[in-house]
Structure formats: C-alpha cells, structure tokens
Amino acid sequence: MEPQYQHLYEMLSQVRGFIYPNEVDLQWGLLIVLYPYITGLVAGAFILASLERVFNVKVLKPTYQLALLTALAFLLVATMPLVSHLGHPFRAYEILMTPHSTSAMAIFGFVYLWYLMVVLLLEIWLDYRRDIVIWSQQTTGFKGRLYKILTLGVKDLSPRTVRWDDKIGYFITVVGIPSAFLLHGYVGFIFGSVKANPWWSTVLMPVIFLFSAMVSGIALVLFIYMVVTWFRRQKIDMAALDSIAKFLFYILILDFTLEGLDQIHRIYEAEESFEILSLLVHGPLFLTLFIFQILLGTLIPLISLGILQLYKPKELTRRIIYFSCSLLVLFGIFFMRWNVVIGGQLFSKSFYGFTDYKLRLAGSEGLLWALVWVILPFLILGFLLWLLPPWKKLEESTS
Amino acid sequence: MPPQLKTLIPLFGAFIVLFLIARHFLVPVSFGELGHYRFNSIAENKEKAMNYAGKDACADCHDDKAAQLKSDVHSGLSCETCHGPGQAHTENPETVKLNKPDQRSFCGNCHSMNASRPKFMVQIELKEHNPDKKCIECHNPHQPWQLKE
C-alpha cells in the first residue's frame, strides 16, 4: 500500500459504518472535557458562597471563604485546558484582541474576565481587606510584603470604611450570582448552539450545564471542607456539613430532573437522529453514561442523601456518607461532561457510523497533561489558604 | 466616596488603558482593512507555491485522455485525483513525471465492497474479482466501461 494511504487505513480501523473523513479523528479530547468541568466547579462553588452572603444562610458561614477561594483557584486554571489544547497556544490572546461578535468562544473570553476581575477577585479582596491590613502590620518577611501589596494602599480600618467593605461586597455578590449563571450557562450555550450536532443542540443545554455546575461545585466545597478540616485536626461543623449536603441533594434532584426531561423529550420526539443517538448511548457511551454518570454519580448519591434527610445516623456515618457522595458526584459530573463532549463526536453526522476515542497517556492531548490541570487548582488553593486562611479570619471576627 | 472605590476605579481604569495599549500593538497590521481578517494574508497566500494545476491545464496537452474521461462514468473526477498534484509537471513536462497508479488496492479505494458507499459507485470484492489481474488490464481508467480485449 502506498504510504499516503497507510495512515488513512490505520485510522479507518477505528471506524464502524459510514463516516465523513473529518469525523474519524476526534478534534476535542480530554482537555475539552476538563474545560466545562473546571468552569462548572467555579460557578458551583461561588453559588454556594453566595447562599451565605445574599440569602443569609448563616449555617454555611464556615465554608463561605473556603468556597470563594476554591472558586478562585479553579477559575485561574479554567482556561488552561483550552489554551494547552491549541496548536499555537501563544496566539490564544488574539481571541481577546480581535473578538468577533458572532464567535461564542471569543465572547466567553470577556465573560471569563468579567467574572474573574469584577466579581471574584473583588469579592475576596473586599471580604479580606480588613484582615489583610491587620496581617500586613503583624507579619514580616515575604508574606508581610505580599499582604502590604494586597492592601492596594487602602489601609483605613475605621468602622465606616469597614462597613463599606461589606456594602460593596454585598453588591458585588448580588451582581456575581447572575454572572456565575452567565459564566457557566454560557459554556452550555457554546455546546447547545452547535445546531449540526443533535447530541448537543438543545436549548436546555445551558440550564443543564448550570445545574450540574452547581452540583459539582457544592460537592467540591463539601469535599475540600472535610479534607481541610481533617488536615487541621479540627472538629467538623456538622450543622454546616448537613446544610451543604441538603443543598447538594436539592440541586441534584433539579439537575437529574432536567437531564431526564431532556432525554425524555428526545425519546418522545424521536427525530431522524434518534436511532444513532440510541445506538450511541447503548453502545460506546453505555459505561460512562448509565454506570458512571447516572448510577454512580447521580442515583447512589441521590438515594444516600435522600435517606439522610429523613433519618440521621450518628456523625461518623454521616461524614463517611457525605465524603463518599461528594466524590461520587464529582466523578459523575466529570463523566457528564465526558458524555457531552466526547459522545457528541463519536457518531457521524451522516447518522450512519461511529468512530472511537483513544485516550493517550502522554502528549499535548494526553492524560498526564489533563492531570496537571486537575492538580494545579489544588496547589493554588493550598497557597491561597496559606495566604488568606479563613479559620484565622473566623477566629479574629469571633474574638 | 469610599476609599476602596477611590483605589479600585483608577486601578480598573488603568487596566482598561493597558489593555487598549496592548491591543494597539498586538492586533496585526492590515487587520480589519476589508473585513474581520488580516488583509495581508491574501497576498501571503498568493505567494505560496501552487501544487495543483486543474483539469483544464491537463486537457491543453492530453486532449485525447480528457475526451475519453469526459465520455464515461469517471467524467466527474479531476485528473489529479488519481495522478496527484500536477503543477510541477505542467511547468516541466519532460523532467517531472506524474504518478500512474496501477495497483488493485488503488482502485479498491473507491470500488471495494462497502455497504455504506452510495449505490451508484460500482463495488466489487477485490479478493474474488479476477484476483490475479491488475484492474487496468481489462478496464481503461479513463473509460472504465470500454473493456479491453
């Protein structure tokens, strides 16, 4: 066989039925799965934080700052999977320099910047400003210098100015809630607006993405709160933990209902794409959709958390259940993103065939790179917790 | 005005100004001249070497083959589909020779049995249909249905 056809024939071995040439290789791999996953964690964590601030759910106080710092740590990394997916990552800034109003991705750049600069950084700064000023006076060395820079020169600690911190912070949180909805609803819109792809193209996509984001963000804060408290050898605030789990349960119901609605709608409409989508979910996506996403990631946590709403076993059992549920939900939502991103590219738009996705270990689209982007936010969070420890702040405000 | 805003507003103003300055330097020259693209890219693309000559260029010299091709079912194919890019050949016909594929597997790229191919494409089992012969021993690729003796 001539060498120019060798590669084609190798690729065709991963194809079943008829497929267009540009569909054989998946263009969006694991890194693009991570992009909506990480962005969702940010939006979810922020919405949990805003419950305490705007809706006055005082019992969540111990996790308020932790949720904000978690959102920041993950937001700083949210675009990295996208950038590292590019063939020319150093040209990524061009999307911000010459944005086109018809490009959903270009506008995302500005939605992201708005959320980072105007919402999250400001809210954290205003919330910590008083503490940063105090810490800048008490601390020396590198950390002290860092605090001095972070005060941005506003060292006024008069009650009037501190009240302003609170007022502006409250206002920003109010603006922040629709912004968080926009940030993640928008990620859903990017997929939902691809009209050529029947697996993606649904107006429910932004809403489904948003609710699954809230589910994953709340589960992440639950997980991090338990791990951080364990590391600090402190007693867990069970009232806070019970409340977070209760919110997780409610939002999980909504999320599951919406996704179910989407699927029932597809099944009832049974458009011309239905047959291939049915083959898709019963074939290549069976494990990741039915087992990972629905059974492990949704039904088991839903039933476990549901039982805990009616019957409260002793603390240790509850803690183990919450911890397992948070991990299962995080696992399930990851595979929800996987099923959307990878699933949408596995079938041919001719509706007559399938291709396969092979995850590589190394390389720019490989598992190792993806792990870097998953681990990095935890390292950033570690740094943020070292710099702006919420517990120190709590001690001071209560003393 | 609260002291926080006195600091934050100029800071955000400075950020926007810095962004606009960066944009001034980073947007490529000629971007947006005639649309949402870099206008100079057209000239740069024009300067690139041509690889394909097109069917008409082939017919200038090989009018007999072009007529044969036109008369039969392969009339929709371009010459360069089978023979490869021919620009270099049109410039130096004596020194640069094009590929004349004659392997069974080459014809099989389009004509081997595959249920998902459109029905109008003639399909055969390569292993069963005269397996010891080359396709072109019987079929003239320019006139596939004019069978050779």
Interface residues (C-beta under 8 A of the other chain):
Chain A: M1 E2 Y5 G17 F18 Y93 E94 M97 T98 H100 M117 L122 L126 R129 L152 G153 V154 D156 T161 W164 D165 I168 Y352 G353
Chain B: P2 P3 Q4 L5 K6 T7 L8 L11 F12 F15 A22 R23 L26 V27 F31 G32 H36 P101 Q103 S105 F106 N109 S116 R117
